[in-house]
Amino acid sequence: MSDFLIVGAGINGLLLARELAETGAEIVIVDKNKAGSESSWAGGGIVSPLYPWRYSTPVTDLASWSQQVYPQLIAELFEETGIDPEYVVSGLLMLAAADEKAALSWAQAQRRNMEKVDSSFIYSKEPRLASEFSSALWMSDVANVRNPRLCRALKKSLLLKNNVNLLEQCELVALEKDEVQISTVRIRQLDSSREERIKANNYIFSSGAWTHDLLKSAGVTINVKPVKGQMLLYKFEKLPLSTILLTQSRYLIPRKDGHVLAGSTMEYSGYDKSTTKEAKEELRNSVVKLLPELANEEPIRQWAGLRPGTEDGMPYIGQVPPLRKPVC
Ligand SMILES: Cc1cc2nc3c(=O)[nH]c(=O)nc-3n(C[C@H](O)[C@H](O)[C@H](O)COP(=O)(O)OP(=O)(O)OC[C@H]3O[C@@H](n4cnc5c(N)ncnc54)[C@H](O)[C@@H]3O)c2cc1C
């Protein structure tokens, strides 16, 4: 019997498995897809909340701590696995933010690196930006990371450990419980439809947007909803921008190799992950307002992912209360 069974091998499950493995614990981690192929693949990899001052203090504390440990995590993973997740401190330029005053006082209270900058700063940083911006908020220490590579590096790191068993294409299909706790879980191998029961001392659900439905069967309510985000990808010979640009919740993220990501929509349409022409047009119209030359470029790819969304933006981290009978 393993010490921990982790359900979901997205960024959260993979990181958790790696931390727990360091303690010597025996870990089983299952995913119904390939590890790191859902939201953690689809995201933009900005290592910061988008408008960081709009979150509660606990989220700020957690995000600030994470931002500080990222460089070390990336360096360790690169050394261990040879995969470079391309952590780049590109900075974040927030144009025409409606609540600049609140942002600046948050930054001062939190001792965060944020300054109000004028048009001469803006256009010296990003000469190809649309011409109408006269002021912005600049956070020079915000980074972005190639999230698919980060997940690949984490997966490889886990495969190198002999106390971690990663089971891909294995779906948790049922939780079996007694009055107060999960006793076993039923896992189905998706390629053969073979089912087996797995028992662990502790069960951890890092199953992203699917967590609500998974735990509902055990009578536990977690208010996580799938929030679809669509993205566009452009490719340039030479990058037309060097920083992350953000306005009205739409952003452009430059990657080292000439790719530029444009995101993202927020859609409440259940587990539907299809991409739409409407979203493509909407995203194109938004980002052309940042970088006019994008009007002449065709995106080379469009995709969608499902964020695990909560009403107040707070993540669920902690112990699940003793199980109750499901309420019908
Ligand atoms: C378009 C878009 C842009 C984003 N941009 C950013 C950004 O720039 N910066 C940022 O910080 N965040 C961003 N995010 C959010 C970020 O991607 C997510 O918060 C993060 O990836 C969540 O990770 P996770 O491990 O919780 O979930 P996921 O990566 O979704 O992983 C959950 C895993 O659980 C598995 N699973 C579910 N049910 C079962 C089951 N029954 N049995 C077995 N396995 C199961 C799934 O297959 C999946 O692999 C973005 C998201 C999207 C969609």
Ligand as a Chemical Component Dictionary entry (heavy atoms), coordinates in Angstrom:
data_LIG
# 
_chem_comp.id                   LIG 
_chem_comp.type                 NON-POLYMER 
_chem_comp.pdbx_formal_charge   0 
_chem_comp.three_letter_code    LIG 
# 
loop_
_chem_comp_atom.comp_id 
_chem_comp_atom.atom_id 
_chem_comp_atom.alt_atom_id 
_chem_comp_atom.type_symbol 
_chem_comp_atom.charge 
_chem_comp_atom.model_Cartn_x 
_chem_comp_atom.model_Cartn_y 
_chem_comp_atom.model_Cartn_z 
_chem_comp_atom.pdbx_ordinal 
LIG C1  C1  C 0 -5.784  29.367 -21.529 1  
LIG C2  C2  C 0 -5.212  29.325 -20.141 2  
LIG C3  C3  C 0 -4.208  30.235 -19.775 3  
LIG C4  C4  C 0 -3.637  30.180 -18.493 4  
LIG N1  N1  N 0 -2.591  30.993 -18.209 5  
LIG C5  C5  C 0 -1.977  30.912 -16.995 6  
LIG C6  C6  C 0 -0.840  31.680 -16.699 7  
LIG O1  O1  O 0 -0.323  32.408 -17.563 8  
LIG N2  N2  N 0 -0.294  31.574 -15.458 9  
LIG C7  C7  C 0 -0.816  30.738 -14.511 10 
LIG O2  O2  O 0 -0.294  30.680 -13.383 11 
LIG N3  N3  N 0 -1.903  29.994 -14.771 12 
LIG C8  C8  C 0 -2.482  30.052 -15.989 13 
LIG N4  N4  N 0 -3.558  29.258 -16.257 14 
LIG C9  C9  C 0 -4.115  28.421 -15.189 15 
LIG C10 C10 C 0 -3.266  27.192 -14.988 16 
LIG O3  O3  O 0 -3.033  26.562 -16.222 17 
LIG C11 C11 C 0 -3.960  26.245 -14.018 18 
LIG O4  O4  O 0 -4.275  26.935 -12.832 19 
LIG C12 C12 C 0 -3.103  25.056 -13.653 20 
LIG O5  O5  O 0 -2.590  24.437 -14.800 21 
LIG C13 C13 C 0 -3.919  24.061 -12.849 22 
LIG O6  O6  O 0 -3.135  22.916 -12.655 23 
LIG P1  P1  P 0 -3.770  21.607 -12.057 24 
LIG O7  O7  O 0 -2.665  20.625 -11.906 25 
LIG O8  O8  O 0 -4.562  21.954 -10.852 26 
LIG O9  O9  O 0 -4.849  21.165 -13.168 27 
LIG P2  P2  P 0 -4.673  20.376 -14.549 28 
LIG O10 O10 O 0 -3.436  20.731 -15.275 29 
LIG O11 O11 O 0 -5.951  20.529 -15.305 30 
LIG O12 O12 O 0 -4.494  18.892 -14.048 31 
LIG C14 C14 C 0 -5.542  18.126 -13.525 32 
LIG C15 C15 C 0 -5.307  16.700 -13.989 33 
LIG O13 O13 O 0 -6.261  15.839 -13.354 34 
LIG C16 C16 C 0 -6.553  14.791 -14.258 35 
LIG N5  N5  N 0 -7.818  14.156 -13.872 36 
LIG C17 C17 C 0 -9.034  14.740 -13.762 37 
LIG N6  N6  N 0 -9.954  13.825 -13.383 38 
LIG C18 C18 C 0 -9.300  12.643 -13.260 39 
LIG C19 C19 C 0 -9.716  11.314 -12.918 40 
LIG N7  N7  N 0 -10.990 11.013 -12.632 41 
LIG N8  N8  N 0 -8.784  10.336 -12.883 42 
LIG C20 C20 C 0 -7.476  10.605 -13.174 43 
LIG N9  N9  N 0 -7.041  11.841 -13.518 44 
LIG C21 C21 C 0 -7.942  12.848 -13.563 45 
LIG C22 C22 C 0 -6.633  15.502 -15.615 46 
LIG O14 O14 O 0 -6.455  14.610 -16.710 47 
LIG C23 C23 C 0 -5.501  16.533 -15.491 48 
LIG O15 O15 O 0 -4.292  16.090 -16.085 49 
LIG C24 C24 C 0 -4.134  29.252 -17.536 50 
LIG C25 C25 C 0 -5.116  28.341 -17.910 51 
LIG C26 C26 C 0 -5.637  28.360 -19.188 52 
LIG C27 C27 C 0 -6.688  27.346 -19.579 53 
# 
loop_
_chem_comp_bond.comp_id 
_chem_comp_bond.atom_id_1 
_chem_comp_bond.atom_id_2 
_chem_comp_bond.value_order 
_chem_comp_bond.pdbx_ordinal 
LIG C1  C2  SING 1  
LIG C2  C3  SING 2  
LIG C2  C26 DOUB 3  
LIG C3  C4  DOUB 4  
LIG C4  N1  SING 5  
LIG C4  C24 SING 6  
LIG N1  C5  DOUB 7  
LIG C5  C6  SING 8  
LIG C5  C8  SING 9  
LIG C6  O1  DOUB 10 
LIG C6  N2  SING 11 
LIG N2  C7  SING 12 
LIG C7  O2  DOUB 13 
LIG C7  N3  SING 14 
LIG N3  C8  DOUB 15 
LIG C8  N4  SING 16 
LIG N4  C9  SING 17 
LIG N4  C24 SING 18 
LIG C9  C10 SING 19 
LIG C10 O3  SING 20 
LIG C10 C11 SING 21 
LIG C11 O4  SING 22 
LIG C11 C12 SING 23 
LIG C12 O5  SING 24 
LIG C12 C13 SING 25 
LIG C13 O6  SING 26 
LIG O6  P1  SING 27 
LIG P1  O7  DOUB 28 
LIG P1  O8  SING 29 
LIG P1  O9  SING 30 
LIG O9  P2  SING 31 
LIG P2  O10 DOUB 32 
LIG P2  O11 SING 33 
LIG P2  O12 SING 34 
LIG O12 C14 SING 35 
LIG C14 C15 SING 36 
LIG C15 O13 SING 37 
LIG C15 C23 SING 38 
LIG O13 C16 SING 39 
LIG C16 N5  SING 40 
LIG C16 C22 SING 41 
LIG N5  C17 SING 42 
LIG N5  C21 SING 43 
LIG C17 N6  DOUB 44 
LIG N6  C18 SING 45 
LIG C18 C19 SING 46 
LIG C18 C21 DOUB 47 
LIG C19 N7  SING 48 
LIG C19 N8  DOUB 49 
LIG N8  C20 SING 50 
LIG C20 N9  DOUB 51 
LIG N9  C21 SING 52 
LIG C22 O14 SING 53 
LIG C22 C23 SING 54 
LIG C23 O15 SING 55 
LIG C24 C25 DOUB 56 
LIG C25 C26 SING 57 
LIG C26 C27 SING 58 
# 
